[in-house]
C-alpha cells in the first residue's frame, strides 16, 4: 500500500517537533451490501474507504491527523499537521523499519470481492424466502448480505511495518409477523471472520427460519410482567449481559480516566466465584477476531475475570501509558478516521459446571431469556440495560408461555455477583459494538446462566 | 485529483457506457477536535476526509457505488461497479433523479466563524476549569471536548442539478463526573452554534448539576403511573420513533402509519413540526439529498397526521409531491427519508402545572438504551429511566434503575398535557429533535 521508505519519511516528519512516538495507519476497505425487502433485491451498495492517519504521542498527549490523500505529498502534509499541533520540540529520533508478518489465523477460502452479485443474491434469497414462507402471518422480511475486505498497514517509530487483510461476511434476516394489527419482529444475524465459505457451515435457510420463528412466537405472546425476579439467560447472544454489565467497564477508555466502577478493583473479587470471563481475539474465524489490532499489536487471549477475581483490563497503546500497564492487543478503530481505543473482540463467560435442566429447574417463578437484543452501559455508574427479544415465563422449574417487550436493567457490580449458576454449553453471538473509536465487530458469548435477581422491565 | 476533475472522468465513463441518468453526491469536511483531561490536552485530532457517491439508472434500476479515492482509475471502477450493481436489482418501482432549475427557498444560513485551534484550546481549558469549580463533588475523570468542522455537500446530476452548500459546526462538550464517596455519577452537556457566544460557565455548571442530581436515589415500586416526560426524554423518544413518519417505511410495511394520513394518530393537543431552517438546526439545508427544495411542514397538526415524509420515488408512488425529506446518513448511504429538525410544538401549560396534574406520578428526565429497548415497527418500548417521584405537585425523591414500558402509537393518543416550555432541539448528526414537557396518562414502570 505504502512503501517502507515512504513510511519512514512520514514517521520522521511526524517526529520532527519532539514527539516520543509516531504511527502511520493506512487503510483501503471495500464494503459490499446486498439488501432485499418485499421479496425483491432492493439495493446493492459498494463503498471504498480509503485514507490514512498519523498519530504522535508526547507523554500523555496524543495528536492525530487524517487524510484521504495517500500520495507522498498528502501523507507528509498529514504528518506535518500532527507534528505541528504538538508544538515545538527536540530533534527527531532515528527510525529503522523492519517488515513484520504476524501470519493469518483467519484465511478466507472464498474471498467475497471475487464473487459475482448473482451468487451472493442466491445465498441471500435462500435465507430470505425461508423466512418469508415460514408462516402466513409473516408480513414482511428484510435481509442483508454484507461482506467487508479491509486492508490495513501500520508503521510506527518503534520499527514496526506490517500489513493485514481482514475479511468478514454477515447475513442478517429480519422477519415481521402480524396478527390482529399487532406486529413483532424476529432477527438473526450470524457473521464470521471468513469469506463466503461461512455458508458451508451456516445454512442461510436456517437463519431465515430462526428469525421468522421468533417473530411468530412473539406475535402470539402477551406482554412480559414487570418486577424483580430470577432470570435464566440463554447462550450465544445472551453474552451481551457480560459485554454491557462488565466488559465496557474493563476497557482502558473508562479505566484510565477514573470513569469505571472496576478501575481500582484489580485482584479483588468483583464477580461470583462461578464467573470466569475472557476476551479472546485469536479464535479462528470468529466474528470479533483479529490477527493484529489496529495498532499492530498481535491479538491475544486476555482472562479478564477468573473465578470472580478481576485479573486484567483491555488496554490500547496510548492509555497503557496513562495506566502504566502493557497494551493487551485491544486497540481498535472502525476506520482510519477514528482515533483507536481499547475495545473488545470475542468476549465470553467461560463454561461452568451446572446442567441446563438444573438451572431452569431451580427457578420457581422467573424469566427465561432465550434471545437477547442490544443494550448499553454507563461505565461510570455501572448501570446497564438490554432488550429481551424472545422471553418465556418459568413456573415451578418449567419453561411456559412466551412473553414480549421485556428488558433487563441493573448495575454491573451487583449483577456480576448474582450470576450464581453457569452452564456448560458455550456459544457466541455476533454484534457490532459502538464506542468512541466507531463501530467494530464483536462476539459476545456464554453458556446458559442464572442471574439470581434482576429488574425485568415489562408491563 | 479534485472533485471537478473526478466528476469529468465519471461523466466521460457514463457517456462511454451509454448511461444517461447519473448523479454524484460529494461530501468533504475538515474538522478539528481537542479533548482535555485533568486540565491538559489529552487528545487532539485534525481530520480531512470526504468522498463521493455515484448512483445511476441502468435499465430502470438504481445502482450505487462510492469511494474516498479520487483518481482516474477509481472513477472508471466506480461507474462500472454502480452499473453492475444496478443489473442485479429486482425493484419494480420507477427511479428518479432530481431535475435542475427548481426554485429553492430564499435562505442564507448563518455561518458562524469557526474558532482557531488556539481558541478551541483556550475555551476547552476554561470550560474544564469551570467544571471543577462548579461543585466540590466534581472529581478527576471529568473531561471536555472542543470541536469545529467545516463541510461542503454538493450534488451534480445528468438532469441539470448542480447544487452545493457549506456548513459550519463548532461547539463544546462538558463531561462532569461526581462522587459522594460511595458512588459516582456523570453527565454530559453539549452546546453547538456560535462558538464565541457559548456560555462556558453555564455549560459546565449544568453538566455538574446534572451529574450531581444522579447521585443517590431509590428504585420506585413496580406499577402503573402517570408519567411526565421532561423535554430531553421526550425529544429522545421522538427521535427514536421518528422513522415511523417515513413514507418508505409505511410503503414497506415497517410503519403503522401506512394509510393514516388525514386521520387522528395523537391527542388533539399534539402538533409535530419538521423544519429544515430551524434556527438551532446543526445543519440547515435548502435542498435535500435528491436536490429537492426543503420546506417547513406540520407533520402532525392537532393530532391529525397531516403528511408523511416523502422523497421523489415514494411521492410518485403515492401520487403526491416530495416533502423534500430525502436524506443520506453519510455520503455513501443510499437515499432514505429523514426529518431535519423535528419538534413537538409547545402547548399552553407551564411545566409546574403539568407536575400538579400528575399527582402520584413519575417525572422522567432521562432514558437510556433507546437503540435496543424500542421497536419502531410495533411501537413497543421498555427503557431504562431515571427521574423523580411527583408529590404535592413537585419533583420529590430521586428515582433511578427502573424501566418505563408502553407503546409509542398508543402513547401519542394518551398525551393529556403538553408544556409551554421550549428547549433547544438535541442535535444528532445533521438532524435535531426537540419537545416540551409532556404528560402521559399512564405507563408501566418496573422497579422493585
Interface residues (C-beta under 8 A of the other chain):
Chain A: X28 X34 X37 X38 X40 X41 X42 X43 X44 X45 X46 X47 X48 X49 X50 X51 X60 X61 X62 X63 X64 X65 X66 X67 X68 X69 X78 X81 X82 X85 X86 X117 X118 X121 X139 X140 X142 X176 X182 X183 X184 X185 X223 X224 X226 X227 X228 X257 X258 X259 X261 X337 X339 X373 X374 X375 X376 X378 X380 X381 X383 X384 X385 X386 X387 X404 X405 X406 X407 X409 X410 X411 X455 X456 X457 X458 X459
Chain B: X37 X40 X41 X42 X43 X44 X45 X46 X47 X48 X49 X50 X51 X62 X63 X64 X65 X66 X67 X68 X69 X70 X74 X81 X82 X84 X85 X86 X87 X88 X89 X90 X91 X92 X117 X139 X140 X141 X143 X177 X183 X184 X185 X186 X214 X219 X222 X252 X253 X254 X256 X332 X333 X334 X368 X369 X371 X372 X373 X375 X377 X378 X380 X382 X383 X384 X400 X401 X402 X403 X404 X405 X406 X443 X444 X445 X446 X447 X448
